């Protein structure tokens, strides 16, 4: 087997699309059940159906590689620490957007090796857009079943130009603006799915995405690979790298997705 596993990307894209189509079918029919998980976040029968499909397909594709999904995350660090390589999955990123019928949700699949995301696939079922990357092989976008187009982050060359920030539709805008220096001007771009916002940074549509509040490692692993291969970074708001499979908790710190590392983020970001 190819030691990089980059040859698996087409199959993983197909799995993400199959999951996304399943979610979209449920979304269009409006026939789903909604539950509240122990952490008081919502989950639906669409999340669970997509989880089941992805686990089944990835297990067939690579039976030797373990899988960690948001919908089956109760695996201890003692057990996870034995994994040199594993799939990290969010079957339906943007469950609240799915429920609210905004269309801003996605399926996310990442491959993590030695605590580092090396493959990422993000599929938006409503738009039909796929983003993908493999470490050392660039970041790519497939617009609605079209040909792959290489993507790269935006280089912010004019300090007078506002910094475009992707933000959550459901986050208090005041919390975001409090975290950004008043010495700069900003344009706020609201969107639902965390993964789709990060991919906006990767393709150069916005300068950054600031996320304050709870997320899991499954929310950032795939997009971290995509963003890095496009020329950006995902860092905590302390401007430190995110970690994977190194703590008992799988919760991320507050983080920022940066398109242009050359901007003075130490001065721009004030909520450290």
N, C-alpha and C positions, 0 to 999 in steps of 0.2 A: 504493500500500500504506500502511496505517496506520503512521505513523512510530513509534508505541509498540509495535506488534505484539501488544498485549494481546488482540486478537481471535483470536490463535492458541492461546490457552490451552485451549479445548475439544479441539482437535486434538492438542495436546501431551499432555493428560491421556489421550486415547485411545491414543496411542503408548505412554505409560508403562504403561497397563493391559494393552495387548497384550503388551508385553515381560514384565510381571509374570505374566500368564497362562501365557506360554511357560515361564517359570522355574518356576511352580507345577506345571505338568504334569510337568516333568522331576523336580521335587522329590518329587511324590507317587509317581511310578514308581520313584524311587531309581536310575534308570538314567543315570548320568553318569560322566564321566572327570574325574580330578583331576590337576593339574599344579602344578609349582612354578616361579614366574617368576624372572627374574634377580635381583630384589630379595628373593628367598626368601619371598615371600608366595604363598598358594595362589590358584589360578584353576581354574575348572571348565569343562566343556563347556557348562554352563548360562550362565555369564558370557559365553562367546564367542557362543553362539546369540542371547542377548539383545542383545549389542553389534551383531551383524549386522543384526538386525531394526530396531533403533533408527536405525542409520546409514541403512539403506534408506528408512525412513519419513520421517525428518527431511530427507533429501536430496530426496525427492519433494515434501515440504511447502514447503521453502525452499531450492531448489537453489543460491541465491546466498550462503547463509550457511555458512561452514566449520564443521566439527565436531571437537571434541577429546574423545576418550573415554579412560577409564582403560585400556582394552584396545588403544588405538592412540595412545599418548602420546609417541611418539618424534619429535616435531616441534620443530625448533629455535626458540629465542626470536626469532632473526632473521626467520623466516617468520611466527611467531605475532604478532610486533609489528606486522605489516601489517594485522591483523584489527581493525577497528573494532567488529565484532559477531560473536559466535560461540556455538555451542551447546557446553555443557560437560556431559559425561554420565558417570555411573557406572551401567552396566547392571545390576549386582548388588552393592549395598552390603550388606556383611555376609556375605561368602563363607564365612568360618569358621562362621558360624551356620547357613548353608545346609548345609554339610558335617556339622555337629553335629546338624542337624535340630531346632533350637530354634524355628524359625519367624520369628525376628527378622531379616528381611532386607527390602530395598526396592530399587526402581528410582528413579533420580534423574536429572532433566533440568533444566538451568539455561540461561538465556540471559544472556550477559555482554555489556555494551556499555561501551566506553571504560573497561575494567578494573573494572567494577562489575556485580554480579549484579542484573538487573532483572526476571527471571522465575524462579520456582522451582516445580517439580512433584515431589512425592515420593509414591510409591505402594507400600503394603505388601501384597503378594499374599496372604498368609495371612489377614490381618484384612479385606482389601478396602477399607481406608481410604486416601483420597487427601487430601493437603495441597497447597495451591497458593497462589501470591501473584504479584502484579505490582506493581512500584514505584508507589506512590501510590494503589493500589486496594485495599489491605487484604489480610489473610491469611485463608484459608478452609480448612475441612475438610469432606470429603464422607464420612460414615460409611457404608461398604459400599453404594455405589450410591444413597444417599439424597440429599436436598436439601443444598445447600451451607449451612454454618453459619459465620458469621464467628467467628474466634478471637482471643484476646488473652492476653498474658502475665500471670502472677500478680503482684500487688502485695503485697509482704511488709510488712504494717503492724504486726505484733506481734513485737518483737525477741526475746521469750521463746519464740516458736514456732520449732521446728527448721527449718533450711534443708534442703529436699528436693533431693538431688543425684542426677541420673541418671548412672550409671557403666557402664563396659563389663563384661560378664559375665566377660571374660577378662583383666581388668586387676587387678594386685595392689592390694587395697583399702588396704593400708598406705601405698602411694605416694599415693593420693588423700587420705587423712586427714592425711598429713604436710604437704600443701599447704594445709590449711585451719586457720585460727586456732582454738586450743582455747578461745577465749572464747565460741564459739557452739556450739549443739547441731545435729546433722545427722541426717537420715534418708537412707540410701543406697538408690537404686532401680536395680537391675541390669537391663540390657537389651542386646541385641546391636547392631543397626544404628546407626551414628553418626547417620544422618539421622533415624531414628525417635526417638532420644533428644533431638535438637535440636527436633523437632516437639513432643515432650512439653513442652518449655519454652514453645514458641510457643502452645500451647493452655492453658497455665496449670496443667498437671498436676504440674509440679515447678518449683523455683526456678531451677535451673541444671544444666548438664551440663559436667563437666570432662573434657577429653580430654588425656591425656599419652601421647605416642608418635606414630609415623608416621601421617600421613594425607595425602591429596592434595587439591588445589584442587577436584576433582570431588566430594569428600566434603562440602564446606561451602558451595559457591556457591548451590545451590538453597535450602538451609535458611537461609543468611544473608538472602536476600530474604524468606523466609517469617517468620523470627524478627523481622526489623526491621519488617516491616509489621504484626506482632502487638504491637509495642511494646518489643522487646528488642534485644540486640546480640550479635554474635559477635566476640570480641576474642582476641588472643594472651594468654598468661598474664602478659605484660608490660602488659596492658590497652591494647594498640595494635591498630588495625584490621588485618585480614588483607588481603593483596594478591592480585591476580589478573592473570596473564599479564604480569607485570613482571620476572620472574626466569627464568633458564635452568631452575632447579629448579622443579618443580611441587609440591614437598612443603611442607605447612603447618608452622608452628611448633606447639608445644603451645597449646591454646586453651580458652576457656571460653565457654559460651553463657549469657547473663544474661537473666533475665526482668525484673528490677526494677533499673534502673541506679541508683536512689536508695539502695540498700544500700551500705554502706562497703566496697566490694570491695577497695580498696587495703589495708584492714586484715584483711579476711576471707581473702583469697588470699595465702598466704605463700611460694609457690614461684616467685617472680619471678626 
